[in-house]
Amino acid sequence: MPAALFMVAVHTLFRHLALTESNPAAILRRLDAALAADNPSDKFVTVALGLYDPRSGETSLALAAHPLPLLRRIDGRVEEAAVRPSLPLGYGEIDDSIAEHRLILAPGETLVLYTDGITEARSPSGKAVFDQQRLREVLGGPRTALSLKACAETAHAAVTQFIGDSPPQDDITMLLLRRKPPV
């Protein structure tokens, strides 16, 4: 199955399963089983799936071989969220390894989900990667006050500058979720 067709299957199955389940880990378990049932080309996918309640800041996350999310505190510190990823989807092996993790975003805090195309972006020499520490530096400190759009643009510009004229080797995708501070 071509990669594009596989991603269409992932998207279609996900949309269907999201209507019947409300637990991120349960959705990913079922998605893994469905993909594994018809995966002759051994394709796999990494996924970060979450549910967010804007009133309480509660976020439920499940990861299938996806990079660990980052949590930017209101004071600008950036740390890994306490989430344990499982194996990738498509092999039918995540039943025991995937778990739902809950965290509470305090007002003004930001959850950062990103693809490994950011942290594995290579310098033109190929000897250095952008890595998570660089990403944390780009997102933290005084950038806490930036809008989410400006923060994402700053991170993208940093990765683009790091790789120089080299084309990205993988997708560069980031999702930022900030709990609104009280009015």
N, C-alpha and C positions, 0 to 999 in steps of 0.2 A: 504494500500500500504506500503510495507516495506521501511524503511528509505533510503536504498541504491537505490531502484527503484525511489523513490521520487527525490533524488539528480540527477539521470540520466535524469529525466524529466526536472528538473530545468536547467541543463546544456544544454540539447537539445533545449529547448524553448529559453533560453538566446542566444545561438548561432544564432538561426533563427531570433530573434527580433533585435539583434545587426546589422544585415545586412540591416534592413529596417528602423531603427531609428538612429539618431545621438545625441539625447538628453538623458542623463542618467536618468532623472526623467521620461520621456516618456517611456523608455524601461522598467523601473521598474513597472510603472503603468500597462503596457500591460502584463508583466510577472505575476504580481499579479492577474490580471483578468483571465489569462489562467490557472494558478494554482488553483485558487478558483473554476473554472468551473468543475474541476474533482479532488476533495480533500475529499473523504469520510472519511479518517482517521484523518482529522484535523491536518495535518502536516504543519509546517511553516518553513521559512528560513529567516535568516538575510543576508543582502547583502550590500556591499559598491561598488559602480560603479562610475568610473571616466574616463574622457578623459583628456589627457595632451598634450599640445603643447610645445615641447622642445625649440622652437625659442623664444616664448614670456613668457614661464613659466606659462601660463594660464592653470588652472585646473578646470574642471567642475565636481562636485561631487553630488551624490544623495545617501542617506543612508536609508535602510529599517531596522530599529531596530539594527543597527550595532554600535559597540562602536565608540565614537567620534574620528576622526583622530587627530593625533598630528602633530604639525608643529615645526620642530627644526630650529631655526634661526641660522644664520652664527656665532653669538657670543656664541652659545651653550645653549641659553634659549630654553626651550621646553614648548609649550602652546597648548591648545586645538584649533583646527581649528574651525572657526565660521561656523559650519554646524549643521543643525537641522535634527535629524533622524525622520523617520516616523514609522509606525507600521511594523511588520514583513510581509513578502509576504506569500500568501497562503489563506488569508481570504477574499480577494476582497474588502478591506476597505481603501486602501491607496490613492484613487484619490485626495482627498483634502489635505491630510497631507504630501504628498511628494513634495519636491521642489528641484530644481537644485541650487546649490551654487557654486559661482565662487571665486577662489582665485588665486593670482599670487605668484608663487614661485620665490623669488629673487635668483640670482646666488649663489650657495653654500647652499641654504636652502633644507631641506629634509621633505617630507611628509611621515608620518608613519601611515599605516593602520594595524590593528591587530585584532585578534579575542578575544572574552571575555575569552577564555581559558587561556590567559596570565594574565589578570587583576583579574580573579576570581580564580586563582590557590591558593589552600589552603596549609597552613603550615601543618606539620605532626599532630599537635594537633587539627587542624581544626578550630582554633579560629581566625586565621589571614588570610587575603587574600593578594596576591601580590599587588593589586590595581594600579590605574593609576599613583599615585604619585611615587611609586617605579619605575614604568616603565619610567616615565619622568626623574628620577634621573639616571637610567641606561643609557638612551639615550643621556643625555645632557652633558654640561660642556666640559671637555677635549676630549670626545668621538666624537666630531664634526669632527675631522680630520681623524677618522677611515674610512676605506673603508666601503661600505654598507654591504658587506659580514661579515666583522669583527664586525660591529655594531650589526647585527642580531645574530651572534654567541655569542656576549657578553650578549645580552638580553636573549637568550635561556639559557645560562649558569647560569644567575642570577635566572631565574625562576626554573630551575632544582635544583639549590642549595637550593632555598627557600622551595620547596616541599619535599626535602630529598629523601628518598627511596620510597615515595608514588608514585603510577602511576598517570599521569595527568588525571584529571576528564573530560577534554574536549580537543579539538584540540588546539595546540599552533602554531599559524600561524601569520607571520608578513610580510608585504610588505613595502619596503623602496624605495622612489623615490626622487632622489636628482637632482636638476637642476645644470648642469655643470657650474662652474665658467668660466668667459671669459678667453680665452687663451692669 
